[in-house]
Amino acid sequence: MNVITRFAPSPTGYLHIGGARTAIFNYLFAKKHSGKYLVRIEDTDKKRSSEKAIKAIHKGLNWLKVNSEYKIIYQSQNFNSHIKVAYELLEKGFAYKCFLNSDELEKLRIKSRENGIPIKSPWRNKKEQGKNQNKEFVIRLKMPSNGTTTIDDIVQGKVTVKNEILDDMVILRSDNTPTYMLSSVVDDNNMKITHIIRGDDHFNNAFRQIQIIKYLDWNIPYYAHIPLIHGTDGTKLSKRHGATSLFDYHNLGYTSEAMFSYLLQLGWSTKNDQDYFMDRATKLFALEKVNKSPAKFDLKKLNHINAKILNNMNVNDVYKLVIDKFKLSLSNEEQKRFKSLLPELVKRVQVYTDLEDEFDWLFQKNFFCKDKNFQSQLQKHNLMLKEIGSRLQKCEWTIESIKNCLNQYILQNSLTFKVIGPILRMALTGKTNSPDLVSIIYELGCTITANRLNYEY
Ligand code: GLU
């Protein structure tokens, strides 16, 4: 079988992390089976859709590297073929014109809610009357009233519902626009989609949409409805739990690889941590291994993954992320300094945006320690700092000589590194915690180091 999947977002806001995960699953499933992965923008609701949202979807998909390599499909451009199908269903007697006005419909809705029966318009069984010809109408699908419908969902398993619970859904509105329930099925058929992989909030829709497919004798696709993502408290993920927009995580300093890997783990499980990366996942992904129960979004776990990825990343790649994020423009010498210390700095953070606190001291021209508590300690050790500064100025600028120079000072003054280390660090970085002191001195260079050690507190 030539597998064809699709990710079909509605462009009504940002790309939600749940949507992003659906895209990843569709992408991987198609790749695993050497099939096609398509993206269809479901922009049928013109009032709620926007160009901005379409851009946000592409930005998110590109960031995760799961955009389609094929032409993007815009559902609204296929309106005519959807309308044609609505009329075909009408002609074949599988749909009917419903002339209910809004008051009548409201009464029917109330009755339907009270009795727990789905909406079936009285027009279902009426012959169209000539005097209604010029009245507004919608087209409703005539759901089968007896029997059952079974879907053997790859994730949810075999589920059967009684047809009597299915409402006669509207497929064409009174303004002659098709509804999502119709458009989506027609597009899936035209696009020859073999596997519909989407959130399980659409599982109910599947039982209604499949009736159109059956009436028209189209191929029934495989379905895989994946459980939604929940927060750690077990409720559906919402802004209460933190950022829900995929791209917010980019702005917060997460890498695309970490996001990809973590979203994939939310629902799919495999043996090895490495399997959650793109190259391996495209070979291993299996829908059968997708969990039936909702996955919990756990920021701690994402942070852990992100930190690990940052630490394993090539220094030039981390450097690029940081430079782009903080819009740094550095001299050649500063670039070299930054790249040398970056692997050490990265060990201290989980997201690269937090690096700002770690490197703020590195490029300041007239640096002095601003912490009031530290300043009094630096004052106390003024002479010691100056002495070390002047010794360093005379030393050859290699890691080895700097180390020797500090050791000699320690020996001659019967001190220990534990005593001078923290003070030197404060004077040079304004912090109590930083990468290895000798590396810092070496990277800052002789002049900057001496200036910082000579500062009068
Ligand atoms: N456009 C729908 C949504 O964003 C998805 C429909 C589908 O996958 O069939 O929820």
Boltz pocket constraint, residues with backbone or C-beta under 6 A from the ligand:
constraints:
  - pocket:
      binder: B
      contacts: [[A, 6], [A, 8], [A, 9], [A, 10], [A, 42], [A, 184], [A, 197], [A, 198], [A, 202]]
      max_distance: 6.0
